[in-house]
Amino acid sequence: MQKTKENKQVFQVLCPICKSLLWIDPVTEEIIQFEEKAGKKRKSLEELLLKEKKKKKEADRRFEATAELEKKRSEEAEDKFKKALSEMDKK
């Protein structure tokens, strides 16, 4: 803790939201100084947009693969059904 001109102690608070360190004057109840949390780099808008485009492409690819698999299963089921019908007609 530091002391202000009025011999009051300045106290530090860690912001629960952004994790910044705040120095607060108890007399004026104002933030005297703050220090942003170091370490985690904030991403630019372009980086975030690129990340979202990649997510969208991956989701589209999975959707197309699932649709293709469903189409293949449907065709196989239809072939089996036609085969079963033709065997019943022979009997």
Biopython code that builds the backbone (N, CA, C, O; Angstrom):
import numpy as np
from Bio.PDB.StructureBuilder import StructureBuilder

atoms = [
    (1, "MET", "N", (0.836, -1.181, 0.000)),
    (1, "MET", "CA", (0.000, 0.000, 0.000)),
    (1, "MET", "C", (0.874, 1.235, 0.000)),
    (1, "MET", "O", (1.949, 1.265, 0.598)),
    (2, "GLN", "N", (0.386, 2.251, -0.685)),
    (2, "GLN", "CA", (1.096, 3.526, -0.745)),
    (2, "GLN", "C", (0.322, 4.550, 0.070)),
    (2, "GLN", "O", (-0.854, 4.356, 0.380)),
    (3, "LYS", "N", (0.990, 5.630, 0.411)),
    (3, "LYS", "CA", (0.317, 6.682, 1.169)),
    (3, "LYS", "C", (0.101, 7.901, 0.281)),
    (3, "LYS", "O", (0.962, 8.254, -0.525)),
    (4, "THR", "N", (-1.053, 8.539, 0.434)),
    (4, "THR", "CA", (-1.345, 9.758, -0.304)),
    (4, "THR", "C", (-0.868, 10.946, 0.509)),
    (4, "THR", "O", (-0.316, 10.782, 1.597)),
    (5, "LYS", "N", (-1.080, 12.134, -0.017)),
    (5, "LYS", "CA", (-0.643, 13.357, 0.664)),
    (5, "LYS", "C", (-1.349, 13.545, 1.999)),
    (5, "LYS", "O", (-0.785, 14.141, 2.917)),
    (6, "GLU", "N", (-2.552, 13.055, 2.118)),
    (6, "GLU", "CA", (-3.318, 13.205, 3.361)),
    (6, "GLU", "C", (-3.007, 12.083, 4.347)),
    (6, "GLU", "O", (-3.739, 11.900, 5.319)),
    (7, "ASN", "N", (-1.934, 11.332, 4.114)),
    (7, "ASN", "CA", (-1.531, 10.203, 4.950)),
    (7, "ASN", "C", (-2.585, 9.098, 4.991)),
    (7, "ASN", "O", (-2.657, 8.345, 5.962)),
    (8, "LYS", "N", (-3.363, 9.003, 3.989)),
    (8, "LYS", "CA", (-4.319, 7.904, 3.864)),
    (8, "LYS", "C", (-3.680, 6.861, 2.964)),
    (8, "LYS", "O", (-2.933, 7.195, 2.044)),
    (9, "GLN", "N", (-3.969, 5.626, 3.228)),
    (9, "GLN", "CA", (-3.363, 4.565, 2.433)),
    (9, "GLN", "C", (-4.174, 4.303, 1.166)),
    (9, "GLN", "O", (-5.398, 4.179, 1.200)),
    (10, "VAL", "N", (-3.458, 4.224, 0.058)),
    (10, "VAL", "CA", (-4.063, 3.860, -1.209)),
    (10, "VAL", "C", (-4.140, 2.339, -1.226)),
    (10, "VAL", "O", (-3.190, 1.660, -0.836)),
    (11, "PHE", "N", (-5.258, 1.811, -1.672)),
    (11, "PHE", "CA", (-5.349, 0.358, -1.705)),
    (11, "PHE", "C", (-5.508, -0.137, -3.129)),
    (11, "PHE", "O", (-5.976, 0.577, -4.016)),
    (12, "GLN", "N", (-5.101, -1.380, -3.316)),
    (12, "GLN", "CA", (-5.143, -2.000, -4.634)),
    (12, "GLN", "C", (-6.311, -2.984, -4.692)),
    (12, "GLN", "O", (-6.622, -3.685, -3.730)),
    (13, "VAL", "N", (-6.933, -2.999, -5.852)),
    (13, "VAL", "CA", (-8.060, -3.901, -6.078)),
    (13, "VAL", "C", (-7.849, -4.582, -7.424)),
    (13, "VAL", "O", (-7.447, -3.944, -8.396)),
    (14, "LEU", "N", (-8.119, -5.859, -7.471)),
    (14, "LEU", "CA", (-8.053, -6.604, -8.719)),
    (14, "LEU", "C", (-9.458, -6.668, -9.306)),
    (14, "LEU", "O", (-10.373, -7.199, -8.676)),
    (15, "CYS", "N", (-9.631, -6.131, -10.507)),
    (15, "CYS", "CA", (-10.940, -6.132, -11.162)),
    (15, "CYS", "C", (-11.337, -7.575, -11.474)),
    (15, "CYS", "O", (-10.572, -8.295, -12.115)),
    (16, "PRO", "N", (-12.524, -8.009, -11.030)),
    (16, "PRO", "CA", (-12.943, -9.396, -11.279)),
    (16, "PRO", "C", (-13.311, -9.664, -12.732)),
    (16, "PRO", "O", (-13.367, -10.818, -13.155)),
    (17, "ILE", "N", (-13.559, -8.619, -13.491)),
    (17, "ILE", "CA", (-13.976, -8.803, -14.879)),
    (17, "ILE", "C", (-12.784, -8.840, -15.830)),
    (17, "ILE", "O", (-12.600, -9.810, -16.566)),
    (18, "CYS", "N", (-11.970, -7.775, -15.812)),
    (18, "CYS", "CA", (-10.857, -7.693, -16.762)),
    (18, "CYS", "C", (-9.518, -8.076, -16.149)),
    (18, "CYS", "O", (-8.509, -8.137, -16.852)),
    (19, "LYS", "N", (-9.499, -8.336, -14.839)),
    (19, "LYS", "CA", (-8.297, -8.741, -14.107)),
    (19, "LYS", "C", (-7.215, -7.659, -14.086)),
    (19, "LYS", "O", (-6.037, -7.966, -13.903)),
    (20, "SER", "N", (-7.607, -6.398, -14.272)),
    (20, "SER", "CA", (-6.662, -5.295, -14.169)),
    (20, "SER", "C", (-6.455, -4.949, -12.700)),
    (20, "SER", "O", (-7.321, -5.194, -11.859)),
    (21, "LEU", "N", (-5.298, -4.380, -12.409)),
    (21, "LEU", "CA", (-4.979, -3.969, -11.051)),
    (21, "LEU", "C", (-5.291, -2.478, -10.923)),
    (21, "LEU", "O", (-4.792, -1.672, -11.709)),
    (22, "LEU", "N", (-6.103, -2.112, -9.949)),
    (22, "LEU", "CA", (-6.522, -0.722, -9.765)),
    (22, "LEU", "C", (-5.986, -0.195, -8.441)),
    (22, "LEU", "O", (-6.034, -0.894, -7.429)),
    (23, "TRP", "N", (-5.466, 1.054, -8.444)),
    (23, "TRP", "CA", (-5.065, 1.727, -7.220)),
    (23, "TRP", "C", (-6.132, 2.778, -6.931)),
    (23, "TRP", "O", (-6.405, 3.641, -7.765)),
    (24, "ILE", "N", (-6.729, 2.702, -5.749)),
    (24, "ILE", "CA", (-7.851, 3.576, -5.413)),
    (24, "ILE", "C", (-7.499, 4.446, -4.214)),
    (24, "ILE", "O", (-6.961, 3.971, -3.214)),
    (25, "ASP", "N", (-7.819, 5.742, -4.342)),
    (25, "ASP", "CA", (-7.621, 6.700, -3.253)),
    (25, "ASP", "C", (-8.847, 6.616, -2.348)),
    (25, "ASP", "O", (-9.964, 6.846, -2.811)),
    (26, "PRO", "N", (-8.662, 6.290, -1.063)),
    (26, "PRO", "CA", (-9.814, 6.140, -0.172)),
    (26, "PRO", "C", (-10.512, 7.454, 0.152)),
    (26, "PRO", "O", (-11.686, 7.450, 0.524)),
    (27, "VAL", "N", (-9.819, 8.570, 0.020)),
    (27, "VAL", "CA", (-10.416, 9.872, 0.342)),
    (27, "VAL", "C", (-11.359, 10.304, -0.778)),
    (27, "VAL", "O", (-12.517, 10.638, -0.525)),
    (28, "THR", "N", (-10.869, 10.297, -1.998)),
    (28, "THR", "CA", (-11.680, 10.758, -3.131)),
    (28, "THR", "C", (-12.473, 9.620, -3.772)),
    (28, "THR", "O", (-13.386, 9.854, -4.564)),
    (29, "GLU", "N", (-12.114, 8.394, -3.420)),
    (29, "GLU", "CA", (-12.738, 7.200, -3.990)),
    (29, "GLU", "C", (-12.614, 7.149, -5.503)),
    (29, "GLU", "O", (-13.525, 6.710, -6.206)),
    (30, "GLU", "N", (-11.472, 7.604, -5.986)),
    (30, "GLU", "CA", (-11.201, 7.600, -7.417)),
    (30, "GLU", "C", (-10.061, 6.642, -7.724)),
    (30, "GLU", "O", (-9.233, 6.335, -6.866)),
    (31, "ILE", "N", (-10.039, 6.193, -8.926)),
    (31, "ILE", "CA", (-8.940, 5.346, -9.382)),
    (31, "ILE", "C", (-7.773, 6.261, -9.719)),
    (31, "ILE", "O", (-7.879, 7.144, -10.570)),
    (32, "ILE", "N", (-6.673, 6.036, -9.044)),
    (32, "ILE", "CA", (-5.486, 6.852, -9.256)),
    (32, "ILE", "C", (-4.674, 6.301, -10.422)),
    (32, "ILE", "O", (-4.156, 7.054, -11.247)),
    (33, "GLN", "N", (-4.575, 5.008, -10.475)),
    (33, "GLN", "CA", (-3.750, 4.360, -11.485)),
    (33, "GLN", "C", (-4.328, 2.980, -11.745)),
    (33, "GLN", "O", (-4.963, 2.385, -10.875)),
    (34, "PHE", "N", (-4.101, 2.478, -12.956)),
    (34, "PHE", "CA", (-4.495, 1.106, -13.235)),
    (34, "PHE", "C", (-3.455, 0.459, -14.129)),
    (34, "PHE", "O", (-2.743, 1.119, -14.886)),
    (35, "GLU", "N", (-3.398, -0.846, -14.012)),
    (35, "GLU", "CA", (-2.445, -1.624, -14.803)),
    (35, "GLU", "C", (-3.202, -2.784, -15.414)),
    (35, "GLU", "O", (-3.743, -3.634, -14.707)),
    (36, "GLU", "N", (-3.235, -2.808, -16.749)),
    (36, "GLU", "CA", (-3.957, -3.880, -17.433)),
    (36, "GLU", "C", (-3.235, -5.198, -17.258)),
    (36, "GLU", "O", (-2.011, -5.249, -17.134)),
    (37, "LYS", "N", (-3.998, -6.237, -17.252)),
    (37, "LYS", "CA", (-3.434, -7.571, -17.102)),
    (37, "LYS", "C", (-2.545, -7.861, -18.303)),
    (37, "LYS", "O", (-2.973, -7.736, -19.450)),
    (38, "ALA", "N", (-1.333, -8.238, -18.035)),
    (38, "ALA", "CA", (-0.408, -8.588, -19.095)),
    (38, "ALA", "C", (-0.556, -10.068, -19.404)),
    (38, "ALA", "O", (-1.114, -10.828, -18.612)),
    (39, "GLY", "N", (-0.074, -10.449, -20.509)),
    (39, "GLY", "CA", (-0.091, -11.869, -20.844)),
    (39, "GLY", "C", (-1.011, -12.177, -22.000)),
    (39, "GLY", "O", (-0.539, -12.473, -23.098)),
    (40, "LYS", "N", (-2.289, -12.117, -21.790)),
    (40, "LYS", "CA", (-3.216, -12.476, -22.846)),
    (40, "LYS", "C", (-3.330, -11.315, -23.833)),
    (40, "LYS", "O", (-3.786, -10.224, -23.490)),
    (41, "LYS", "N", (-2.911, -11.578, -25.042)),
    (41, "LYS", "CA", (-2.945, -10.563, -26.084)),
    (41, "LYS", "C", (-4.364, -10.432, -26.616)),
    (41, "LYS", "O", (-5.039, -11.428, -26.877)),
    (42, "ARG", "N", (-4.796, -9.216, -26.770)),
    (42, "ARG", "CA", (-6.115, -8.998, -27.366)),
    (42, "ARG", "C", (-6.007, -9.190, -28.868)),
    (42, "ARG", "O", (-5.053, -8.741, -29.502)),
    (43, "LYS", "N", (-6.984, -9.852, -29.411)),
    (43, "LYS", "CA", (-6.958, -10.145, -30.835)),
    (43, "LYS", "C", (-7.582, -9.005, -31.614)),
    (43, "LYS", "O", (-8.509, -8.337, -31.155)),
    (44, "SER", "N", (-7.048, -8.804, -32.798)),
    (44, "SER", "CA", (-7.593, -7.759, -33.652)),
    (44, "SER", "C", (-8.882, -8.262, -34.301)),
    (44, "SER", "O", (-9.175, -9.458, -34.296)),
    (45, "LEU", "N", (-9.621, -7.347, -34.842)),
    (45, "LEU", "CA", (-10.882, -7.688, -35.496)),
    (45, "LEU", "C", (-10.632, -8.623, -36.677)),
    (45, "LEU", "O", (-11.402, -9.554, -36.913)),
    (46, "GLU", "N", (-9.548, -8.369, -37.418)),
    (46, "GLU", "CA", (-9.234, -9.217, -38.567)),
    (46, "GLU", "C", (-8.955, -10.654, -38.127)),
    (46, "GLU", "O", (-9.385, -11.604, -38.781)),
    (47, "GLU", "N", (-8.231, -10.807, -37.013)),
    (47, "GLU", "CA", (-7.940, -12.147, -36.505)),
    (47, "GLU", "C", (-9.220, -12.861, -36.088)),
    (47, "GLU", "O", (-9.390, -14.051, -36.354)),
    (48, "LEU", "N", (-10.117, -12.131, -35.435)),
    (48, "LEU", "CA", (-11.384, -12.730, -35.013)),
    (48, "LEU", "C", (-12.242, -13.120, -36.219)),
    (48, "LEU", "O", (-12.865, -14.182, -36.228)),
    (49, "LEU", "N", (-12.270, -12.254, -37.234)),
    (49, "LEU", "CA", (-13.039, -12.570, -38.444)),
    (49, "LEU", "C", (-12.460, -13.788, -39.157)),
    (49, "LEU", "O", (-13.212, -14.637, -39.638)),
    (50, "LEU", "N", (-11.140, -13.884, -39.229)),
    (50, "LEU", "CA", (-10.499, -15.028, -39.862)),
    (50, "LEU", "C", (-10.826, -16.313, -39.107)),
    (50, "LEU", "O", (-11.101, -17.348, -39.713)),
    (51, "LYS", "N", (-10.794, -16.234, -37.776)),
    (51, "LYS", "CA", (-11.124, -17.394, -36.955)),
    (51, "LYS", "C", (-12.566, -17.838, -37.196)),
    (51, "LYS", "O", (-12.836, -19.034, -37.302)),
    (52, "GLU", "N", (-13.495, -16.877, -37.282)),
    (52, "GLU", "CA", (-14.905, -17.209, -37.525)),
    (52, "GLU", "C", (-15.106, -17.788, -38.922)),
    (52, "GLU", "O", (-15.928, -18.686, -39.105)),
    (53, "LYS", "N", (-14.363, -17.282, -39.911)),
    (53, "LYS", "CA", (-14.467, -17.838, -41.269)),
    (53, "LYS", "C", (-14.000, -19.288, -41.287)),
    (53, "LYS", "O", (-14.597, -20.134, -41.953)),
    (54, "LYS", "N", (-12.926, -19.567, -40.547)),
    (54, "LYS", "CA", (-12.428, -20.946, -40.475)),
    (54, "LYS", "C", (-13.463, -21.849, -39.814)),
    (54, "LYS", "O", (-13.690, -22.972, -40.263)),
    (55, "LYS", "N", (-14.094, -21.352, -38.738)),
    (55, "LYS", "CA", (-15.132, -22.134, -38.070)),
    (55, "LYS", "C", (-16.287, -22.421, -39.029)),
    (55, "LYS", "O", (-16.810, -23.535, -39.066)),
    (56, "LYS", "N", (-16.677, -21.411, -39.802)),
    (56, "LYS", "CA", (-17.790, -21.572, -40.738)),
    (56, "LYS", "C", (-17.441, -22.579, -41.827)),
    (56, "LYS", "O", (-18.262, -23.426, -42.181)),
    (57, "LYS", "N", (-16.224, -22.488, -42.358)),
    (57, "LYS", "CA", (-15.805, -23.446, -43.389)),
    (57, "LYS", "C", (-15.818, -24.868, -42.842)),
    (57, "LYS", "O", (-16.261, -25.794, -43.521)),
    (58, "GLU", "N", (-15.333, -25.039, -41.617)),
    (58, "GLU", "CA", (-15.314, -26.371, -41.000)),
    (58, "GLU", "C", (-16.740, -26.880, -40.780)),
    (58, "GLU", "O", (-17.022, -28.053, -41.024)),
    (59, "ALA", "N", (-17.633, -26.011, -40.323)),
    (59, "ALA", "CA", (-19.026, -26.414, -40.115)),
    (59, "ALA", "C", (-19.684, -26.774, -41.445)),
    (59, "ALA", "O", (-20.432, -27.748, -41.525)),
    (60, "ASP", "N", (-19.406, -25.985, -42.493)),
    (60, "ASP", "CA", (-19.952, -26.287, -43.821)),
    (60, "ASP", "C", (-19.434, -27.627, -44.334)),
    (60, "ASP", "O", (-20.183, -28.411, -44.918)),
    (61, "ARG", "N", (-18.143, -27.882, -44.110)),
    (61, "ARG", "CA", (-17.545, -29.142, -44.562)),
    (61, "ARG", "C", (-18.192, -30.333, -43.850)),
    (61, "ARG", "O", (-18.500, -31.351, -44.470)),
    (62, "ARG", "N", (-18.392, -30.185, -42.527)),
    (62, "ARG", "CA", (-19.036, -31.268, -41.770)),
    (62, "ARG", "C", (-20.473, -31.473, -42.223)),
    (62, "ARG", "O", (-20.938, -32.608, -42.320)),
    (63, "PHE", "N", (-21.182, -30.377, -42.503)),
    (63, "PHE", "CA", (-22.565, -30.481, -42.968)),
    (63, "PHE", "C", (-22.629, -31.216, -44.301)),
    (63, "PHE", "O", (-23.465, -32.100, -44.487)),
    (64, "GLU", "N", (-21.744, -30.848, -45.231)),
    (64, "GLU", "CA", (-21.730, -31.489, -46.545)),
    (64, "GLU", "C", (-21.386, -32.972, -46.416)),
    (64, "GLU", "O", (-21.973, -33.808, -47.101)),
    (65, "ALA", "N", (-20.438, -33.297, -45.540)),
    (65, "ALA", "CA", (-20.066, -34.695, -45.342)),
    (65, "ALA", "C", (-21.242, -35.482, -44.764)),
    (65, "ALA", "O", (-21.494, -36.614, -45.176)),
    (66, "THR", "N", (-21.949, -34.895, -43.828)),
    (66, "THR", "CA", (-23.110, -35.550, -43.222)),
    (66, "THR", "C", (-24.224, -35.725, -44.248)),
    (66, "THR", "O", (-24.872, -36.771, -44.296)),
    (67, "ALA", "N", (-24.444, -34.699, -45.069)),
    (67, "ALA", "CA", (-25.484, -34.789, -46.104)),
    (67, "ALA", "C", (-25.133, -35.875, -47.118)),
    (67, "ALA", "O", (-26.002, -36.630, -47.554)),
    (68, "GLU", "N", (-23.859, -35.947, -47.488)),
    (68, "GLU", "CA", (-23.426, -36.975, -48.444)),
    (68, "GLU", "C", (-23.591, -38.374, -47.848)),
    (68, "GLU", "O", (-24.027, -39.294, -48.539)),
    (69, "LEU", "N", (-23.250, -38.533, -46.586)),
    (69, "LEU", "CA", (-23.405, -39.821, -45.910)),
    (69, "LEU", "C", (-24.872, -40.220, -45.833)),
    (69, "LEU", "O", (-25.210, -41.383, -46.055)),
    (70, "GLU", "N", (-25.737, -39.276, -45.525)),
    (70, "GLU", "CA", (-27.176, -39.546, -45.446)),
    (70, "GLU", "C", (-27.722, -39.935, -46.820)),
    (70, "GLU", "O", (-28.568, -40.824, -46.924)),
    (71, "LYS", "N", (-27.245, -39.279, -47.863)),
    (71, "LYS", "CA", (-27.674, -39.603, -49.225)),
    (71, "LYS", "C", (-27.241, -41.032, -49.582)),
    (71, "LYS", "O", (-28.007, -41.793, -50.173)),
    (72, "LYS", "N", (-26.018, -41.378, -49.219)),
    (72, "LYS", "CA", (-25.498, -42.722, -49.501)),
    (72, "LYS", "C", (-26.304, -43.775, -48.752)),
    (72, "LYS", "O", (-26.633, -44.820, -49.313)),
    (73, "ARG", "N", (-26.623, -43.510, -47.496)),
    (73, "ARG", "CA", (-27.422, -44.451, -46.701)),
    (73, "ARG", "C", (-28.818, -44.622, -47.296)),
    (73, "ARG", "O", (-29.356, -45.728, -47.343)),
    (74, "SER", "N", (-29.387, -43.521, -47.743)),
    (74, "SER", "CA", (-30.724, -43.569, -48.335)),
    (74, "SER", "C", (-30.714, -44.416, -49.619)),
    (74, "SER", "O", (-31.623, -45.212, -49.858)),
    (75, "GLU", "N", (-29.674, -44.229, -50.435)),
    (75, "GLU", "CA", (-29.571, -45.001, -51.673)),
    (75, "GLU", "C", (-29.392, -46.490, -51.368)),
    (75, "GLU", "O", (-29.983, -47.340, -52.034)),
    (76, "GLU", "N", (-28.570, -46.802, -50.353)),
    (76, "GLU", "CA", (-28.366, -48.206, -49.975)),
    (76, "GLU", "C", (-29.671, -48.821, -49.457)),
    (76, "GLU", "O", (-29.988, -49.966, -49.777)),
    (77, "ALA", "N", (-30.412, -48.072, -48.670)),
    (77, "ALA", "CA", (-31.682, -48.576, -48.148)),
    (77, "ALA", "C", (-32.672, -48.798, -49.282)),
    (77, "ALA", "O", (-33.412, -49.782, -49.276)),
    (78, "GLU", "N", (-32.692, -47.897, -50.250)),
    (78, "GLU", "CA", (-33.598, -48.038, -51.390)),
    (78, "GLU", "C", (-33.222, -49.260, -52.233)),
    (78, "GLU", "O", (-34.095, -49.991, -52.701)),
    (79, "ASP", "N", (-31.906, -49.476, -52.424)),
    (79, "ASP", "CA", (-31.451, -50.656, -53.174)),
    (79, "ASP", "C", (-31.861, -51.942, -52.457)),
    (79, "ASP", "O", (-32.329, -52.888, -53.092)),
    (80, "LYS", "N", (-31.686, -51.975, -51.134)),
    (80, "LYS", "CA", (-32.062, -53.157, -50.359)),
    (80, "LYS", "C", (-33.576, -53.398, -50.446)),
    (80, "LYS", "O", (-34.027, -54.539, -50.543)),
    (81, "PHE", "N", (-34.341, -52.323, -50.411)),
    (81, "PHE", "CA", (-35.797, -52.441, -50.503)),
    (81, "PHE", "C", (-36.204, -53.004, -51.864)),
    (81, "PHE", "O", (-37.046, -53.898, -51.939)),
    (82, "LYS", "N", (-35.611, -52.487, -52.935)),
    (82, "LYS", "CA", (-35.926, -52.971, -54.284)),
    (82, "LYS", "C", (-35.526, -54.439, -54.433)),
    (82, "LYS", "O", (-36.247, -55.224, -55.050)),
    (83, "LYS", "N", (-34.377, -54.804, -53.867)),
    (83, "LYS", "CA", (-33.915, -56.190, -53.928)),
    (83, "LYS", "C", (-34.887, -57.110, -53.184)),
    (83, "LYS", "O", (-35.221, -58.195, -53.660)),
    (84, "ALA", "N", (-35.335, -56.654, -52.001)),
    (84, "ALA", "CA", (-36.281, -57.457, -51.222)),
    (84, "ALA", "C", (-37.598, -57.602, -51.971)),
    (84, "ALA", "O", (-38.193, -58.679, -51.944)),
    (85, "LEU", "N", (-38.072, -56.558, -52.637)),
    (85, "LEU", "CA", (-39.307, -56.627, -53.423)),
    (85, "LEU", "C", (-39.165, -57.590, -54.596)),
    (85, "LEU", "O", (-40.076, -58.366, -54.882)),
    (86, "SER", "N", (-38.031, -57.539, -55.268)),
    (86, "SER", "CA", (-37.840, -58.438, -56.424)),
    (86, "SER", "C", (-37.756, -59.891, -55.979)),
    (86, "SER", "O", (-38.221, -60.778, -56.694)),
    (87, "GLU", "N", (-37.166, -60.156, -54.797)),
    (87, "GLU", "CA", (-37.113, -61.528, -54.279)),
    (87, "GLU", "C", (-38.503, -62.012, -53.881)),
    (87, "GLU", "O", (-38.810, -63.194, -54.035)),
    (88, "MET", "N", (-39.342, -61.123, -53.375)),
    (88, "MET", "CA", (-40.708, -61.513, -53.003)),
    (88, "MET", "C", (-41.541, -61.814, -54.252)),
    (88, "MET", "O", (-42.387, -62.708, -54.237)),
    (89, "ASP", "N", (-41.295, -61.055, -55.347)),
    (89, "ASP", "CA", (-42.026, -61.302, -56.585)),
    (89, "ASP", "C", (-41.642, -62.657, -57.197)),
    (89, "ASP", "O", (-42.469, -63.294, -57.851)),
    (90, "LYS", "N", (-40.410, -63.097, -56.993)),
    (90, "LYS", "CA", (-39.944, -64.384, -57.531)),
    (90, "LYS", "C", (-40.581, -65.550, -56.801)),
    (90, "LYS", "O", (-40.732, -66.623, -57.385)),
    (91, "LYS", "N", (-40.954, -65.378, -55.556)),
    (91, "LYS", "CA", (-41.519, -66.473, -54.769)),
    (91, "LYS", "C", (-42.934, -66.673, -55.054)),
    (91, "LYS", "O", (-43.562, -67.559, -54.473)),
]
sb = StructureBuilder()
sb.init_structure("model")
sb.init_model(0)
sb.init_chain("A")
sb.init_seg("    ")
for serial, (resi, resn, name, xyz) in enumerate(atoms, 1):
    if name == "N":
        sb.init_residue(resn, " ", resi, " ")
    sb.init_atom(name, np.array(xyz, "f"), 0.0, 1.0, " ", f" {name:<3s}", serial, name[0])
structure = sb.get_structure()
